[in-house]
């Protein structure tokens, strides 16, 4: 089998070594894969062009769409749900006290479960259908939310059912996102590396866009939470509809169809009607370093962002208090995460074998922010610094490395394994991403306990 070219001698050696270890495959499978490779060699001479990078931009757009509804939800939650719906005459109800923590629990669990189910191939059908279906479902959920925003005002009679319905919507949205995101990374794995990275860039642009919108909304609609919610969810709905239309357009592009068909042919010899654990073991053998890298990047990032960072109190700040966190925490992080992801398209260092090293070094960001002036009125742990600019640039470096190293991990994993395993490798990488987020969010309360107790 001819090794896939990736731009480095090291990658070629990986493939040559992997081919020597394929002795456990049946003769029929070997023949099928060899046949597929010969077809691919012929096809490489006539690869269609991605004219004006249309497929790249469509994938990037859908990277924005992957997280936009949820980003809008968590951004508007404190103002619209906690303060507007669940706070009465300035007094927080039990719903207000519990909503944010309940939202975190019901969001991460279904996302993780659906991602696992999708990786295990329990949900069948083409990946593209597993992308379009969640998009359609999420669009329907946003319409329901818009209906509630427009026609339902806070009242004692409505507060209980509104709380329950909101959590059900959150659960359904994140279950849908688990299928959408996991399938999306699997689909992008069939394309050249920059297309996998387009997904990561899109998710970080989504965060940047949401952060800018939050700052503008705070300045323009400071005392109008209902209007802010209407703007947020209307934008979400519009972009999801554009994402749906983009896939219809994408299916008409020869470049898109070429790589989809190429990926399907490469996997033809591996297709099974039942679960085959050997495929997962084989994929893990090639990609385990990338999986751990992706997991640790998101674990570190979500351990401190946004909860620990928002709790930092500087001695002095040059930013207005009402948009301080929006600029120093959210916009700063999302902007430089997007810059880091984009940089990975041009600079790829370190290589696949050594990416795990800087990803483990990033664990130092956890004590770095623990020893900042986080929760100054409640902490027992000593404070190492309270300077705003040390915090600001620490967040900048963490954000850049989060975007850069996560992009490298997501790009490397489908390409350090044989082509017939690339889709599965991309899906498992997306599962590691979700697992890292869930573990990081779960670790945040432990950080707070340590800061208060030690």
C-alpha positions as CSV (number, residue, x, y, z in Angstrom):
1,X,0.0,0.0,0.0
2,X,1.4,3.4,-0.9
3,X,1.7,5.6,2.3
4,X,-0.4,8.7,2.5
5,X,1.8,11.8,2.0
6,X,1.8,14.3,4.8
7,X,4.8,16.5,4.3
8,X,7.3,14.8,6.6
9,X,9.7,11.8,6.4
10,X,8.5,10.8,9.9
11,X,4.9,10.3,8.7
12,X,6.1,8.1,5.8
13,X,8.0,5.9,8.2
14,X,4.9,5.6,10.4
15,X,2.9,4.2,7.5
16,X,5.7,1.9,6.2
17,X,6.0,0.5,9.7
18,X,2.2,0.1,10.1
19,X,2.0,-1.8,6.8
20,X,4.4,-4.4,8.1
21,X,2.1,-5.1,11.0
22,X,-1.0,-5.9,9.0
23,X,-0.4,-9.7,9.0
24,X,-3.5,-10.4,11.0
25,X,-5.7,-9.2,8.1
26,X,-7.4,-11.7,5.9
27,X,-6.3,-12.3,2.3
28,X,-9.6,-10.9,1.0
29,X,-9.3,-7.7,3.0
30,X,-5.7,-7.3,1.9
31,X,-6.8,-7.7,-1.7
32,X,-9.6,-5.2,-1.3
33,X,-7.4,-2.6,0.3
34,X,-4.6,-3.0,-2.3
35,X,-7.2,-2.6,-5.0
36,X,-8.5,0.5,-3.3
37,X,-5.0,1.9,-3.1
38,X,-4.3,1.3,-6.8
39,X,-7.6,3.1,-7.6
40,X,-6.6,6.0,-5.4
41,X,-3.2,6.3,-7.1
42,X,-4.9,6.6,-10.4
43,X,-7.4,9.1,-9.1
44,X,-4.7,11.3,-7.5
45,X,-3.7,12.4,-11.0
46,X,-7.2,13.9,-11.5
47,X,-8.1,15.3,-8.1
48,X,-10.8,18.0,-8.6
49,X,-9.9,21.5,-7.3
50,X,-11.6,23.1,-4.4
51,X,-12.5,26.2,-6.4
52,X,-12.3,29.4,-4.3
53,X,-11.9,27.0,-1.3
54,X,-15.7,26.7,-1.2
55,X,-15.6,23.3,0.6
56,X,-13.1,24.6,3.1
57,X,-15.3,27.6,3.9
58,X,-18.5,25.5,4.1
59,X,-16.8,23.1,6.6
60,X,-15.5,26.2,8.6
61,X,-19.0,27.6,8.5
62,X,-20.4,24.4,9.9
63,X,-17.7,24.4,12.5
64,X,-19.3,27.7,13.7
65,X,-22.7,26.0,13.5
66,X,-21.6,23.1,15.7
67,X,-21.3,25.2,18.8
68,X,-23.3,28.4,18.1
69,X,-26.7,27.4,19.6
70,X,-25.0,26.2,22.8
71,X,-22.6,29.1,23.0
72,X,-25.5,31.5,22.7
73,X,-27.4,29.6,25.4
74,X,-24.6,29.7,28.0
75,X,-23.8,33.3,27.2
76,X,-27.4,34.4,27.7
77,X,-28.2,32.1,30.6
78,X,-27.0,34.3,33.5
79,X,-28.8,37.4,32.2
80,X,-32.0,35.9,30.7
81,X,-32.6,32.7,32.7
82,X,-31.0,33.4,36.1
83,X,-31.6,37.2,36.5
84,X,-34.8,37.7,34.4
85,X,-36.7,34.5,34.8
86,X,-35.6,33.0,38.1
87,X,-34.9,36.1,40.2
88,X,-38.0,37.9,41.8
89,X,-37.7,41.5,42.9
90,X,-33.9,41.2,43.3
91,X,-34.1,38.0,45.3
92,X,-32.8,34.8,43.7
93,X,-35.2,31.8,43.9
94,X,-34.0,28.2,44.3
95,X,-34.3,27.9,40.5
96,X,-31.8,30.8,40.1
97,X,-29.4,29.1,42.5
98,X,-29.5,25.8,40.8
99,X,-30.0,26.6,37.1
100,X,-26.3,27.0,36.1
101,X,-25.1,23.9,37.8
102,X,-28.1,21.9,36.5
103,X,-27.4,23.2,33.0
104,X,-23.8,21.9,33.2
105,X,-24.9,18.4,34.3
106,X,-27.7,17.9,31.7
107,X,-25.5,19.3,28.9
108,X,-22.4,17.2,29.2
109,X,-23.8,13.8,30.0
110,X,-26.0,13.4,26.9
111,X,-23.3,14.9,24.7
112,X,-20.9,12.3,25.9
113,X,-23.3,9.4,25.7
114,X,-24.4,10.1,22.1
115,X,-20.8,10.6,21.0
116,X,-19.9,7.2,22.4
117,X,-22.9,5.6,20.7
118,X,-21.9,7.2,17.4
119,X,-18.3,6.0,17.6
120,X,-19.5,2.5,18.3
121,X,-21.5,2.7,15.0
122,X,-24.8,1.9,16.8
123,X,-26.3,4.9,14.9
124,X,-26.1,3.8,11.3
125,X,-26.3,5.7,8.0
126,X,-24.0,8.0,6.0
127,X,-22.2,10.6,8.1
128,X,-23.6,13.4,6.0
129,X,-27.1,12.4,7.1
130,X,-25.9,12.2,10.7
131,X,-24.8,15.9,10.3
132,X,-28.0,17.2,8.5
133,X,-30.4,15.5,11.0
134,X,-29.0,17.2,14.1
135,X,-28.8,20.5,12.3
136,X,-32.5,20.2,11.5
137,X,-33.4,19.1,15.0
138,X,-31.4,22.0,16.6
139,X,-33.1,24.5,14.3
140,X,-36.5,23.2,15.6
141,X,-35.3,23.6,19.2
142,X,-34.2,27.2,18.5
143,X,-37.7,27.9,17.1
144,X,-39.2,26.6,20.3
145,X,-36.9,28.8,22.4
146,X,-37.8,31.8,20.2
147,X,-41.5,31.1,20.7
148,X,-41.0,31.0,24.5
149,X,-39.0,34.2,24.4
150,X,-41.7,36.0,22.4
151,X,-44.9,34.7,24.0
152,X,-44.0,33.8,27.6
153,X,-43.2,36.2,30.3
154,X,-41.9,35.4,33.8
155,X,-44.5,34.5,36.4
156,X,-44.8,32.5,39.5
157,X,-47.2,30.1,37.7
158,X,-44.8,29.5,34.8
159,X,-41.5,29.4,36.6
160,X,-41.6,25.7,37.5
161,X,-42.5,24.3,34.1
162,X,-40.3,26.8,32.3
163,X,-37.3,25.6,34.4
164,X,-38.0,22.0,33.5
165,X,-38.7,22.7,29.8
166,X,-35.4,24.7,29.6
167,X,-33.4,21.8,31.0
168,X,-35.1,19.4,28.6
169,X,-34.2,21.6,25.7
170,X,-30.6,21.8,26.9
171,X,-30.4,18.1,27.2
172,X,-31.9,17.5,23.8
173,X,-29.7,20.2,22.2
174,X,-26.5,18.7,23.6
175,X,-27.4,15.1,22.7
176,X,-28.0,16.4,19.1
177,X,-24.7,18.3,19.2
178,X,-22.9,15.1,20.3
179,X,-24.1,13.3,17.1
180,X,-23.4,16.4,15.0
181,X,-19.9,17.2,16.2
182,X,-18.7,13.6,16.2
183,X,-20.1,12.9,12.7
184,X,-18.7,16.1,11.5
185,X,-15.1,15.3,12.5
186,X,-15.5,11.9,11.0
187,X,-16.6,13.4,7.7
188,X,-13.8,16.0,7.7
189,X,-11.2,13.2,8.3
190,X,-11.7,12.0,4.7
191,X,-10.3,15.4,3.4
192,X,-6.8,16.9,3.5
193,X,-5.6,18.0,6.9
194,X,-6.6,21.7,6.6
195,X,-10.3,20.6,6.3
196,X,-10.2,18.8,9.7
197,X,-8.6,22.0,11.1
198,X,-11.4,24.1,9.5
199,X,-13.8,22.5,12.0
200,X,-11.6,23.6,15.0
201,X,-11.1,27.0,13.5
202,X,-14.9,27.3,13.1
203,X,-15.6,26.4,16.7
204,X,-13.1,29.0,17.9
205,X,-14.5,31.7,15.6
206,X,-17.9,30.8,17.0
207,X,-16.6,31.6,20.5
208,X,-15.1,34.9,19.3
209,X,-18.3,35.9,17.5
210,X,-20.4,35.1,20.6
211,X,-18.0,37.1,22.9
212,X,-18.2,40.2,20.6
213,X,-21.9,39.9,20.4
214,X,-22.1,39.6,24.2
215,X,-20.1,42.8,24.7
216,X,-22.2,44.7,22.2
217,X,-25.4,43.4,23.7
218,X,-24.3,44.5,27.2
219,X,-23.6,48.0,26.0
220,X,-26.7,48.4,23.8
221,X,-29.4,46.3,25.6
222,X,-28.1,46.4,29.2
223,X,-31.6,46.4,30.8
224,X,-33.5,44.5,28.1
225,X,-32.8,40.7,28.7
226,X,-35.8,39.7,26.5
227,X,-34.5,41.7,23.6
228,X,-31.0,40.2,24.0
229,X,-32.4,36.7,24.1
230,X,-34.4,37.4,20.9
231,X,-31.3,38.7,19.1
232,X,-29.1,35.8,20.2
233,X,-31.5,33.0,19.3
234,X,-32.6,34.7,16.0
235,X,-28.9,34.8,14.9
236,X,-28.5,31.2,15.9
237,X,-31.5,30.1,13.9
238,X,-30.4,32.1,10.8
239,X,-26.9,30.6,10.9
240,X,-28.2,27.0,11.3
241,X,-30.4,27.5,8.3
242,X,-27.4,28.7,6.3
243,X,-25.5,25.6,7.4
244,X,-28.3,23.4,6.2
245,X,-28.4,25.1,2.8
246,X,-24.6,24.9,2.6
247,X,-24.6,21.0,2.7
248,X,-27.1,21.0,-0.2
249,X,-24.7,23.2,-2.2
250,X,-21.7,21.2,-1.1
251,X,-23.1,17.9,-2.4
252,X,-23.0,19.5,-5.9
253,X,-19.2,20.1,-5.8
254,X,-16.9,17.6,-7.4
255,X,-14.1,18.1,-4.9
256,X,-16.5,17.3,-2.0
257,X,-17.9,14.2,-3.8
258,X,-14.4,13.0,-4.7
259,X,-13.1,12.8,-1.1
260,X,-16.4,11.4,0.2
261,X,-16.3,8.6,-2.4
262,X,-12.6,8.0,-1.8
263,X,-13.2,7.6,1.9
264,X,-16.0,5.2,1.3
265,X,-13.9,3.0,-1.0
266,X,-11.0,3.0,1.5
267,X,-13.4,1.7,4.2
268,X,-15.2,-0.8,2.0
269,X,-12.9,-3.7,3.1
270,X,-13.6,-2.8,6.8
271,X,-17.3,-2.4,6.7
272,X,-19.1,-4.8,9.0
273,X,-22.7,-5.4,9.9
274,X,-21.8,-5.9,13.6
275,X,-19.4,-4.4,16.1
276,X,-15.8,-5.3,15.6
277,X,-13.5,-4.3,18.5
278,X,-10.4,-5.1,16.5
279,X,-10.9,-2.0,14.4
280,X,-11.0,0.2,17.5
281,X,-7.8,-1.5,18.9
282,X,-6.1,-1.1,15.6
283,X,-7.1,2.6,15.4
284,X,-6.0,3.2,19.0
285,X,-2.6,1.6,18.3
286,X,-1.9,4.2,15.6
287,X,-3.5,7.2,17.2
288,X,-3.3,6.9,21.0
289,X,-0.8,9.8,21.4
290,X,-3.1,12.1,19.4
291,X,-6.1,11.0,21.5
292,X,-4.4,11.7,24.7
293,X,-3.1,15.1,23.4
294,X,-6.7,16.2,22.4
295,X,-8.0,15.0,25.8
296,X,-5.5,16.9,27.8
297,X,-5.7,20.1,25.8
298,X,-9.5,20.3,26.5
299,X,-9.2,19.0,30.0
300,X,-6.8,21.8,31.0
301,X,-8.7,24.5,29.2
302,X,-12.1,23.6,30.6
303,X,-10.8,23.1,34.1
304,X,-10.1,26.9,34.3
305,X,-12.1,28.5,31.5
306,X,-14.4,30.2,32.1
307,X,-15.2,29.6,35.8
308,X,-11.8,30.1,37.4
309,X,-10.9,33.0,35.0
310,X,-14.2,34.8,35.7
311,X,-13.5,34.6,39.4
312,X,-10.2,36.4,39.2
313,X,-10.3,39.9,40.8
314,X,-7.5,42.3,39.8
315,X,-6.1,45.0,42.1
316,X,-6.7,47.6,39.4
317,X,-8.2,47.4,35.9
318,X,-8.3,49.7,32.9
319,X,-11.5,48.0,31.5
320,X,-15.1,49.1,32.3
321,X,-16.5,46.8,35.0
322,X,-19.6,45.8,33.0
323,X,-17.6,44.4,30.1
324,X,-14.4,43.5,32.0
325,X,-14.9,39.7,31.9
326,X,-16.2,39.9,28.4
327,X,-12.9,41.4,27.2
328,X,-10.3,39.9,29.4
329,X,-11.7,36.4,29.7
330,X,-14.1,35.5,26.9
331,X,-13.0,37.7,23.9
332,X,-9.3,37.3,24.8
333,X,-9.6,33.5,25.0
334,X,-11.8,32.9,22.0
335,X,-9.9,35.2,19.7
336,X,-6.5,33.8,20.5
337,X,-7.8,30.2,20.4
338,X,-8.9,31.0,16.8
339,X,-5.5,32.5,16.0
340,X,-3.8,29.3,17.4
341,X,-6.1,27.0,15.3
342,X,-5.4,29.1,12.2
343,X,-1.6,29.0,12.9
344,X,-1.7,25.2,12.8
345,X,-2.5,25.3,9.1
346,X,0.9,26.9,8.5
347,X,3.2,25.6,11.2
348,X,3.0,22.0,12.4
349,X,5.4,21.5,15.3
350,X,5.9,19.2,17.1
351,X,5.1,16.2,15.0
352,X,2.7,13.4,15.8
353,X,5.1,11.5,18.1
354,X,5.9,14.4,20.3
355,X,2.7,16.4,20.5
356,X,1.8,14.8,23.8
357,X,4.8,16.5,25.5
358,X,3.6,20.2,25.2
359,X,0.0,19.0,25.9
360,X,1.1,17.6,29.2
361,X,3.2,20.7,30.0
362,X,-0.1,22.7,29.7
363,X,-1.2,21.1,32.9
364,X,0.8,23.9,34.6
365,X,-1.9,26.3,33.6
366,X,-4.1,24.8,36.3
367,X,-1.9,25.8,39.3
368,X,-1.0,29.1,37.5
369,X,-4.6,30.2,37.7
370,X,-5.3,28.6,41.1
371,X,-2.6,30.8,42.6
372,X,-4.1,34.0,41.0
373,X,-6.4,36.3,42.9
374,X,-9.3,33.9,42.3
375,X,-12.1,34.3,44.9
376,X,-10.1,36.7,47.1
377,X,-12.8,36.8,49.8
378,X,-13.2,33.1,50.2
379,X,-9.8,31.5,49.5
380,X,-7.4,30.0,52.0
381,X,-4.6,29.3,49.5
382,X,-2.0,32.1,49.2
383,X,-2.1,34.5,46.2
384,X,0.8,34.5,43.9
385,X,-0.3,37.4,41.7
386,X,-3.2,39.8,41.3
387,X,-1.9,41.9,38.5
388,X,-4.4,42.2,35.7
389,X,-1.8,42.0,32.9
390,X,-0.2,38.8,34.2
391,X,-3.7,37.2,34.2
392,X,-4.5,38.7,30.8
393,X,-1.4,37.4,29.0
394,X,-1.6,34.1,30.9
395,X,-5.0,33.6,29.4
396,X,-3.7,34.7,26.0
397,X,-1.0,32.0,26.0
398,X,-3.4,29.3,27.3
399,X,-5.9,30.2,24.6
400,X,-3.3,30.2,21.8
401,X,-1.9,26.8,22.8
402,X,-5.4,25.4,23.3
403,X,-6.3,26.3,19.7
404,X,-2.9,25.3,18.2
405,X,-2.4,22.0,19.9
406,X,-6.0,20.8,19.7
407,X,-5.9,21.6,15.9
408,X,-2.7,19.6,15.5
409,X,-4.2,16.6,17.4
410,X,-7.3,16.7,15.4
411,X,-5.4,16.9,12.1
412,X,-2.8,14.3,13.0
413,X,-5.1,11.5,14.2
414,X,-6.9,10.6,11.0
415,X,-3.5,10.7,9.1
416,X,-1.2,8.6,11.2
417,X,-3.4,5.5,10.4
418,X,-4.3,3.7,7.2
419,X,-6.9,5.5,5.1
420,X,-9.6,2.9,5.8
421,X,-9.4,3.8,9.5
422,X,-9.4,7.6,9.1
423,X,-13.1,8.2,9.6
424,X,-13.1,6.1,12.9
425,X,-9.9,7.9,14.0
426,X,-11.6,11.3,13.4
427,X,-14.7,10.2,15.4
428,X,-12.6,8.9,18.3
429,X,-10.7,12.2,18.3
430,X,-14.0,14.1,18.6
431,X,-15.0,11.7,21.4
432,X,-11.7,12.5,23.2
433,X,-12.5,16.2,22.7
434,X,-15.9,15.8,24.4
435,X,-14.4,13.6,27.2
436,X,-11.8,16.3,27.8
437,X,-14.4,19.0,28.1
438,X,-16.5,16.8,30.5
439,X,-13.5,15.9,32.6
440,X,-12.4,19.6,32.7
441,X,-15.8,20.9,33.7
442,X,-16.0,18.1,36.4
443,X,-12.6,19.1,37.7
444,X,-13.4,22.8,38.1
445,X,-15.3,22.4,41.5
446,X,-12.4,20.4,42.9
447,X,-10.1,23.4,42.0
448,X,-12.5,25.7,43.9
449,X,-12.5,23.4,46.9
450,X,-8.7,23.3,47.0
451,X,-8.4,27.1,46.7
452,X,-10.9,27.5,49.6
453,X,-9.5,24.8,51.8
454,X,-5.7,24.6,51.4
